[in-house]
Amino acid sequence: METKAVARGLRIPPRKARLIVDLIRGKDVAEASRICENYNSEAARLTLKVLTSAVANASNNLGLDKTKLYVKEVYVDEGQTLKRMNFGSRGHVDPIKKRTSHITIVVSERN
């Protein structure tokens, strides 16, 4: 049995979020949460929120044991890009792309 949790539209670029996500893929839930707690970045804090939600879904909805859970799948997709302009001298304009991401975590029970 597996459950998943998705956080959509997070204001962090997918490139930065994938750095954390690659560290916790395939790990036990306890170890993955320890990695996220000790890593000092916004991506780690957001990933920990999604991981906690996925574990809560597994234990409350399906009645799975929290100690046997592991991170089966985790991936970051690119979300909507907010486009802004930065005005400079002599009418020069630079585009600013504020990227968002969707973090998906699937947890499953280890046999």
N, C-alpha and C positions, 0 to 999 in steps of 0.2 A: 504494500500500500504506500502511496506517496501523496504528498500534498504540496501545494505551492503558494507562494505569496508574491505579489507584484506591486512595486511602487512606481507610479508613472509620473512623468513630468518633473523629475527632480532637477534642481538647478545646479548641476555639476556636469562638466563635459564627460562624455563616455570614455574618452582616452584616460582620464584620471581615475574614473571609477573602475576600469578594467584592471588597474594595478592591484587593487585590493581583492577583487573578485577572483583573480587568478591564484591568489594565495590560499583561499579557503576551499577551492574546488576539490571535492573528494574527501575532505576531512570530516572527522566526527563533529557534531554540533558544539560540544563543549570546547574543543580545540579551536574551532572556527570563531566562536564568540570571544575566546581569549585573544586571538590574533586581532580581531576587530577592536577590542577594548584597549589593547596596548599600542595600536598603530595610531599616530597622531595626525589624522586628516579628516576632512569633512566626508570624504567617500567612505571611510571606515565607520563613521557614526551612522551614516545613512544605510550602509550595508548591514550593520548590526540591528537596526530597526526592522529591516525586512526579514532578516534571519530569525529574530525573536517572534515576528508575526507568523512565519512559516512553522516554527516549532509549536506555537500556540494553536495554530490550525490543526496540526497533526495530533496534538494531545487532546484538544477539546472536541473536535469534530469526529475524529476516527478512533480516539482512545488509544493511541500508540504510546509506547513507553519513551520518555524523553531521553533516557540514557542510551538507548539503542539507535537513535537517529543519526544520520549522516547527511552531508550535503551531496545529493546525487547530481544535480545540475545547477549551474549558476551562470547567468549571462547578462550582459548589458547591451541594450539596443539603443540606437540613437532616437531621440525624441524630436520635438518641434524646436526649430532654431529661431530665436528672437533676433530680428535684424534691427540694428541701431546705427546711427551715423555719428562720427566724430569729426567736427569741423575744425579745419586748420586755417593757416594764413593763406591769403591770395585765392580764396574760394576753393581751396583743396578739401576734399571730403574723403575720409577713410571709413569703410564699412566695419562695424563691430558685430560679430556673430556670437551671441550668447547661447551656447548650446545646452540642451537638456537631455536627460537620459531616462530610460526605463530599466529598473533592476528587477530581475526575476530569479527567485531561488526555489528550487524543488528539493524537498527533504524526503527521505525514505528510511524505512527501518532495515537495519543490517541483519542478515540472517545468521 
